[in-house]
Amino acid sequence: MSDQMDTGITSDDKLWALLAYLLTPLIPVVILLMEDKKNRPFIRAHNAQALAWGIVVWVLGWLLAAVTFGIAGIAIAVITIIWAIKAYQGEYVNIPVITDFVKKQGWA
């Protein structure tokens, strides 16, 4: 509990970050429409990444599905679940290329 007080990250923030990764790109879009959620620093950082990740996965998923017969989809799902769990534990996630991109855009 003291960890939450020191960082300002609530259990609600962690839950929304988890959902943003697991149900991307739907939940990130929903969060953008929720005034009370979209400006929370922890949610904002994870939400921007989860949305960008969701778009990349959606596009690459279609391309890779035909070539790898779903193996890439399983790997992507495992990575996404790992990031979601880290977010739920109150950690920030660094996604190669995507994290830098969303920070440079000022989205996170």
N, CA, C and O atoms as a DFTB+ gen file, in Angstrom:
432 C
 N C O
     1  1       0.819      -1.192       0.000
     2  2       0.000       0.000       0.000
     3  2       0.862       1.254       0.000
     4  3       0.533       2.233      -0.670
     5  1       1.966       1.231       0.749
     6  2       2.815       2.416       0.784
     7  2       3.448       2.683      -0.573
     8  3       3.738       3.831      -0.911
     9  1       3.668       1.606      -1.367
    10  2       4.214       1.775      -2.707
    11  2       3.263       2.594      -3.568
    12  3       3.707       3.427      -4.358
    13  1       1.959       2.368      -3.426
    14  2       0.981       3.123      -4.191
    15  2       0.982       4.582      -3.773
    16  3       0.837       5.469      -4.615
    17  1       1.143       4.840      -2.481
    18  2       1.137       6.216      -2.005
    19  2       2.373       6.959      -2.485
    20  3       2.295       8.144      -2.807
    21  1       3.523       6.272      -2.538
    22  2       4.764       6.913      -2.955
    23  2       4.755       7.244      -4.446
    24  3       5.253       8.295      -4.849
    25  1       4.199       6.365      -5.260
    26  2       4.247       6.556      -6.711
    27  2       2.998       7.220      -7.268
    28  3       3.029       7.738      -8.384
    29  1       1.910       7.218      -6.526
    30  2       0.662       7.768      -7.016
    31  2      -0.066       6.828      -7.952
    32  3      -1.081       7.205      -8.537
    33  1       0.437       5.599      -8.109
    34  2      -0.186       4.610      -8.982
    35  2      -1.190       3.822      -8.155
    36  3      -0.827       3.183      -7.167
    37  1      -2.446       3.871      -8.560
    38  2      -3.491       3.163      -7.833
    39  2      -3.728       1.781      -8.438
    40  3      -3.253       1.490      -9.535
    41  1      -4.455       0.944      -7.729
    42  2      -4.794      -0.374      -8.269
    43  2      -5.705      -0.218      -9.491
    44  3      -5.670      -1.052     -10.396
    45  1      -6.505       0.826      -9.523
    46  2      -7.337       1.116     -10.688
    47  2      -6.470       1.451     -11.909
    48  3      -6.754       1.007     -13.022
    49  1      -5.409       2.238     -11.686
    50  2      -4.475       2.559     -12.773
    51  2      -3.861       1.285     -13.343
    52  3      -3.767       1.115     -14.559
    53  1      -3.450       0.404     -12.455
    54  2      -2.821      -0.851     -12.881
    55  2      -3.799      -1.713     -13.671
    56  3      -3.426      -2.316     -14.677
    57  1      -5.033      -1.771     -13.224
    58  2      -6.039      -2.575     -13.916
    59  2      -6.294      -2.038     -15.324
    60  3      -6.362      -2.811     -16.279
    61  1      -6.435      -0.722     -15.456
    62  2      -6.667      -0.145     -16.779
    63  2      -5.469      -0.343     -17.696
    64  3      -5.644      -0.556     -18.896
    65  1      -4.244      -0.276     -17.150
    66  2      -3.049      -0.527     -17.956
    67  2      -3.029      -1.975     -18.439
    68  3      -2.717      -2.245     -19.599
    69  1      -3.363      -2.899     -17.548
    70  2      -3.442      -4.316     -17.914
    71  2      -4.450      -4.520     -19.039
    72  3      -4.150      -5.176     -20.036
    73  1      -5.637      -3.960     -18.877
    74  2      -6.687      -4.111     -19.885
    75  2      -6.307      -3.464     -21.212
    76  3      -6.678      -3.956     -22.278
    77  1      -5.565      -2.359     -21.143
    78  2      -5.147      -1.680     -22.380
    79  2      -4.299      -2.600     -23.246
    80  3      -4.456      -2.630     -24.466
    81  1      -3.393      -3.356     -22.608
    82  2      -2.562      -4.286     -23.379
    83  2      -3.353      -5.505     -23.833
    84  3      -3.265      -5.908     -24.993
    85  1      -4.123      -6.090     -22.925
    86  2      -4.819      -7.335     -23.257
    87  2      -5.926      -7.150     -24.284
    88  3      -6.184      -8.050     -25.083
    89  1      -6.577      -6.004     -24.272
    90  2      -7.708      -5.775     -25.177
    91  2      -7.441      -4.620     -26.134
    92  3      -8.330      -3.831     -26.453
    93  1      -6.191      -4.543     -26.580
    94  2      -5.814      -3.502     -27.517
    95  2      -6.320      -3.852     -28.906
    96  3      -6.322      -5.037     -29.241
    97  1      -6.735      -2.944     -29.711
    98  2      -6.770      -1.498     -29.561
    99  2      -8.088      -0.968     -29.000
   100  3      -8.259       0.246     -28.892
   101  1      -9.015      -1.843     -28.643
   102  2     -10.331      -1.389     -28.174
   103  2     -10.255      -0.588     -26.870
   104  3     -10.739       0.543     -26.819
   105  1      -9.661      -1.147     -25.827
   106  2      -9.620      -0.462     -24.532
   107  2      -8.812       0.837     -24.593
   108  3      -9.235       1.823     -23.989
   109  1      -7.670       0.891     -25.291
   110  2      -6.988       2.180     -25.393
   111  2      -7.858       3.287     -25.994
   112  3      -7.767       4.442     -25.577
   113  1      -8.685       2.943     -26.954
   114  2      -9.586       3.940     -27.535
   115  2     -10.635       4.364     -26.503
   116  3     -10.967       5.544     -26.391
   117  1     -11.149       3.391     -25.754
   118  2     -12.130       3.698     -24.704
   119  2     -11.501       4.621     -23.664
   120  3     -12.131       5.584     -23.227
   121  1     -10.263       4.331     -23.265
   122  2      -9.575       5.166     -22.270
   123  2      -9.425       6.596     -22.768
   124  3      -9.563       7.542     -21.993
   125  1      -9.145       6.759     -24.050
   126  2      -9.011       8.104     -24.609
   127  2     -10.300       8.906     -24.497
   128  3     -10.273      10.136     -24.513
   129  1     -11.418       8.219     -24.384
   130  2     -12.714       8.886     -24.266
   131  2     -13.118       9.139     -22.814
   132  3     -14.116       9.809     -22.553
   133  1     -12.351       8.608     -21.881
   134  2     -12.669       8.743     -20.458
   135  2     -11.802       9.841     -19.834
   136  3     -10.607       9.639     -19.618
   137  1     -12.389      10.978     -19.551
   138  2     -11.651      12.126     -19.027
   139  2     -10.878      11.806     -17.747
   140  3      -9.750      12.267     -17.573
   141  1     -11.475      11.027     -16.861
   142  2     -10.835      10.740     -15.577
   143  2      -9.681       9.747     -15.701
   144  3      -8.859       9.651     -14.789
   145  1      -9.600       9.015     -16.794
   146  2      -8.544       8.008     -16.969
   147  2      -7.413       8.482     -17.870
   148  3      -6.245       8.213     -17.592
   149  1      -7.747       9.184     -18.943
   150  2      -6.734       9.473     -19.962
   151  2      -5.619      10.408     -19.490
   152  3      -4.557      10.448     -20.112
   153  1      -5.830      11.151     -18.422
   154  2      -4.804      12.073     -17.941
   155  2      -4.015      11.549     -16.752
   156  3      -3.140      12.248     -16.242
   157  1      -4.305      10.332     -16.300
   158  2      -3.529       9.723     -15.225
   159  2      -2.173       9.319     -15.817
   160  3      -2.149       8.576     -16.798
   161  1      -1.041       9.780     -15.259
   162  2       0.268       9.541     -15.877
   163  2       0.581       8.074     -16.178
   164  3       1.073       7.758     -17.262
   165  1       0.302       7.179     -15.234
   166  2       0.613       5.760     -15.439
   167  2      -0.259       5.181     -16.550
   168  3       0.239       4.467     -17.420
   169  1      -1.534       5.479     -16.527
   170  2      -2.446       4.984     -17.561
   171  2      -2.071       5.589     -18.910
   172  3      -2.056       4.894     -19.926
   173  1      -1.773       6.871     -18.914
   174  2      -1.433       7.547     -20.174
   175  2      -0.203       6.923     -20.822
   176  3      -0.191       6.700     -22.033
   177  1       0.832       6.639     -20.031
   178  2       2.059       6.043     -20.573
   179  2       1.775       4.677     -21.182
   180  3       2.213       4.387     -22.296
   181  1       1.054       3.850     -20.465
   182  2       0.759       2.503     -20.970
   183  2      -0.264       2.534     -22.099
   184  3      -0.160       1.753     -23.045
   185  1      -1.238       3.411     -22.016
   186  2      -2.296       3.457     -23.018
   187  2      -1.760       3.817     -24.399
   188  3      -2.131       3.199     -25.397
   189  1      -0.893       4.810     -24.449
   190  2      -0.325       5.215     -25.743
   191  2       0.462       4.069     -26.366
   192  3       0.349       3.805     -27.563
   193  1       1.259       3.393     -25.546
   194  2       2.036       2.262     -26.047
   195  2       1.124       1.118     -26.477
   196  3       1.320       0.522     -27.536
   197  1       0.134       0.819     -25.656
   198  2      -0.771      -0.290     -25.974
   199  2      -1.532      -0.025     -27.271
   200  3      -1.734      -0.938     -28.071
   201  1      -1.951       1.218     -27.478
   202  2      -2.661       1.556     -28.709
   203  2      -1.747       1.404     -29.924
   204  3      -2.135       0.803     -30.926
   205  1      -0.540       1.948     -29.834
   206  2       0.415       1.814     -30.945
   207  2       0.743       0.343     -31.189
   208  3       0.790      -0.109     -32.332
   209  1       0.971      -0.400     -30.102
   210  2       1.254      -1.835     -30.211
   211  2       0.073      -2.562     -30.864
   212  3       0.274      -3.415     -31.729
   213  1      -1.122      -2.237     -30.465
   214  2      -2.296      -2.889     -31.021
   215  2      -2.427      -2.669     -32.522
   216  3      -2.791      -3.582     -33.263
   217  1      -2.133      -1.473     -32.956
   218  2      -2.200      -1.176     -34.392
   219  2      -1.124      -1.941     -35.148
   220  3      -1.388      -2.511     -36.206
   221  1       0.096      -1.952     -34.602
   222  2       1.191      -2.692     -35.237
   223  2       0.855      -4.178     -35.300
   224  3       1.033      -4.815     -36.339
   225  1       0.373      -4.724     -34.200
   226  2       0.035      -6.152     -34.151
   227  2      -1.088      -6.473     -35.130
   228  3      -1.050      -7.505     -35.801
   229  1      -2.066      -5.615     -35.215
   230  2      -3.184      -5.860     -36.109
   231  2      -2.700      -5.927     -37.562
   232  3      -3.074      -6.827     -38.314
   233  1      -1.866      -4.961     -37.937
   234  2      -1.359      -4.938     -39.316
   235  2      -0.422      -6.120     -39.570
   236  3      -0.579      -6.843     -40.554
   237  1       0.553      -6.311     -38.675
   238  2       1.502      -7.411     -38.865
   239  2       0.824      -8.773     -38.736
   240  3       1.211      -9.737     -39.398
   241  1      -0.179      -8.840     -37.888
   242  2      -0.887     -10.105     -37.708
   243  2      -1.474     -10.633     -39.000
   244  3      -1.383     -11.822     -39.305
   245  1      -2.067      -9.746     -39.741
   246  2      -2.638     -10.160     -41.025
   247  2      -1.557     -10.595     -41.999
   248  3      -1.732     -11.558     -42.746
   249  1      -0.443      -9.883     -41.989
   250  2       0.639     -10.228     -42.915
   251  2       1.323     -11.533     -42.526
   252  3       1.616     -12.366     -43.384
   253  1       1.575     -11.708     -41.235
   254  2       2.298     -12.890     -40.780
   255  2       1.430     -14.146     -40.700
   256  3       1.946     -15.260     -40.788
   257  1       0.161     -13.979     -40.538
   258  2      -0.725     -15.136     -40.390
   259  2      -0.632     -16.074     -41.588
   260  3      -0.612     -17.296     -41.438
   261  1      -0.577     -15.496     -42.753
   262  2      -0.515     -16.315     -43.960
   263  2       0.835     -17.015     -44.090
   264  3       0.911     -18.121     -44.626
   265  1       1.891     -16.385     -43.609
   266  2       3.236     -16.923     -43.786
   267  2       3.604     -17.938     -42.710
   268  3       4.176     -18.985     -43.011
   269  1       3.276     -17.631     -41.454
   270  2       3.749     -18.470     -40.340
   271  2       2.683     -19.399     -39.780
   272  3       2.965     -20.171     -38.864
   273  1       1.491     -19.344     -40.298
   274  2       0.399     -20.218     -39.859
   275  2       0.079     -20.050     -38.372
   276  3      -0.248     -21.022     -37.690
   277  1       0.173     -18.828     -37.879
   278  2      -0.244     -18.543     -36.511
   279  2       0.840     -18.597     -35.456
   280  3       0.591     -18.195     -34.319
   281  1       2.031     -19.074     -35.778
   282  2       3.109     -19.144     -34.786
   283  2       3.479     -17.750     -34.303
   284  3       3.700     -17.544     -33.110
   285  1       3.547     -16.800     -35.214
   286  2       3.858     -15.421     -34.831
   287  2       2.771     -14.855     -33.924
   288  3       3.066     -14.096     -33.001
   289  1       1.526     -15.218     -34.179
   290  2       0.417     -14.750     -33.355
   291  2       0.543     -15.218     -31.913
   292  3       0.243     -14.470     -30.982
   293  1       0.983     -16.445     -31.732
   294  2       1.173     -16.981     -30.381
   295  2       2.289     -16.227     -29.672
   296  3       2.156     -15.866     -28.503
   297  1       3.389     -15.989     -30.379
   298  2       4.515     -15.249     -29.787
   299  2       4.087     -13.831     -29.404
   300  3       4.438     -13.347     -28.328
   301  1       3.345     -13.178     -30.263
   302  2       2.867     -11.822     -29.981
   303  2       1.930     -11.822     -28.782
   304  3       1.998     -10.923     -27.944
   305  1       1.063     -12.816     -28.690
   306  2       0.146     -12.903     -27.550
   307  2       0.909     -13.085     -26.238
   308  3       0.554     -12.473     -25.231
   309  1       1.940     -13.907     -26.240
   310  2       2.735     -14.141     -25.033
   311  2       3.441     -12.854     -24.604
   312  3       3.428     -12.505     -23.423
   313  1       4.049     -12.155     -25.546
   314  2       4.734     -10.896     -25.236
   315  2       3.742      -9.875     -24.684
   316  3       4.039      -9.185     -23.709
   317  1       2.576      -9.779     -25.297
   318  2       1.558      -8.835     -24.852
   319  2       1.096      -9.151     -23.436
   320  3       0.909      -8.240     -22.630
   321  1       0.912     -10.416     -23.127
   322  2       0.503     -10.818     -21.780
   323  2       1.579     -10.473     -20.761
   324  3       1.265     -10.016     -19.662
   325  1       2.830     -10.682     -21.106
   326  2       3.935     -10.332     -20.199
   327  2       3.925      -8.837     -19.906
   328  3       4.067      -8.434     -18.751
   329  1       3.760      -8.004     -20.941
   330  2       3.711      -6.553     -20.729
   331  2       2.508      -6.163     -19.894
   332  3       2.605      -5.279     -19.043
   333  1       1.378      -6.808     -20.123
   334  2       0.167      -6.510     -19.351
   335  2       0.381      -6.827     -17.875
   336  3      -0.028      -6.053     -17.010
   337  1       1.012      -7.952     -17.583
   338  2       1.283      -8.332     -16.193
   339  2       2.234      -7.337     -15.542
   340  3       2.036      -6.960     -14.387
   341  1       3.258      -6.908     -16.263
   342  2       4.182      -5.909     -15.719
   343  2       3.450      -4.606     -15.404
   344  3       3.692      -3.988     -14.367
   345  1       2.566      -4.196     -16.289
   346  2       1.784      -2.977     -16.044
   347  2       0.915      -3.152     -14.810
   348  3       0.780      -2.228     -14.007
   349  1       0.330      -4.325     -14.655
   350  2      -0.525      -4.588     -13.493
   351  2       0.281      -4.596     -12.193
   352  3      -0.259      -4.328     -11.119
   353  1       1.563      -4.903     -12.297
   354  2       2.443      -4.890     -11.129
   355  2       2.974      -3.492     -10.829
   356  3       3.741      -3.307      -9.885
   357  1       2.569      -2.516     -11.623
   358  2       2.968      -1.137     -11.389
   359  2       4.254      -0.724     -12.078
   360  3       4.813       0.327     -11.765
   361  1       4.726      -1.525     -13.000
   362  2       5.962      -1.228     -13.721
   363  2       5.642      -0.523     -15.044
   364  3       4.576      -0.709     -15.629
   365  1       6.592       0.281     -15.486
   366  2       6.506       0.853     -16.823
   367  2       7.152      -0.126     -17.792
   368  3       8.135      -0.784     -17.452
   369  1       6.606      -0.224     -18.989
   370  2       7.095      -1.160     -19.986
   371  2       7.794      -0.377     -21.088
   372  3       7.309       0.668     -21.522
   373  1       8.927      -0.886     -21.534
   374  2       9.656      -0.262     -22.635
   375  2       9.550      -1.179     -23.846
   376  3      10.215      -2.212     -23.919
   377  1       8.703      -0.786     -24.799
   378  2       8.521      -1.566     -26.019
   379  2       9.471      -0.991     -27.068
   380  3       9.399       0.197     -27.380
   381  1      10.363      -1.824     -27.615
   382  2      11.312      -1.327     -28.608
   383  2      10.606      -0.544     -29.716
   384  3       9.566      -0.969     -30.219
   385  1      11.159       0.564     -30.081
   386  2      10.698       1.477     -31.122
   387  2       9.402       2.196     -30.720
   388  3       9.322       3.418     -30.843
   389  1       8.407       1.476     -30.252
   390  2       7.096       2.056     -29.961
   391  2       7.169       3.036     -28.792
   392  3       6.590       4.120     -28.861
   393  1       7.874       2.669     -27.718
   394  2       7.958       3.559     -26.554
   395  2       8.589       4.895     -26.942
   396  3       8.059       5.951     -26.599
   397  1       9.704       4.856     -27.648
   398  2      10.350       6.095     -28.080
   399  2       9.437       6.896     -28.996
   400  3       9.362       8.119     -28.879
   401  1       8.740       6.219     -29.911
   402  2       7.854       6.893     -30.839
   403  2       6.740       7.637     -30.105
   404  3       6.506       8.816     -30.372
   405  1       6.050       6.962     -29.185
   406  2       4.927       7.627     -28.511
   407  2       5.400       8.750     -27.595
   408  3       4.679       9.728     -27.400
   409  1       6.598       8.625     -27.031
   410  2       7.140       9.698     -26.191
   411  2       7.503      10.914     -27.044
   412  3       7.241      12.051     -26.653
   413  1       8.102      10.672     -28.204
   414  2       8.464      11.791     -29.091
   415  2       7.238      12.515     -29.625
   416  3       7.291      13.712     -29.909
   417  1       6.139      11.790     -29.760
   418  2       4.894      12.402     -30.220
   419  2       4.188      13.167     -29.112
   420  3       3.254      13.926     -29.370
   421  1       4.647      12.960     -27.856
   422  2       4.026      13.612     -26.714
   423  2       2.760      12.921     -26.241
   424  3       1.955      13.514     -25.524
   425  1       2.583      11.668     -26.641
   426  2       1.392      10.922     -26.271
   427  2       1.519      10.281     -24.900
   428  3       0.513       9.928     -24.285
   429  1       2.733      10.130     -24.421
   430  2       2.947       9.467     -23.123
   431  2       3.933      10.252     -22.292
   432  3       4.244       9.858     -21.168
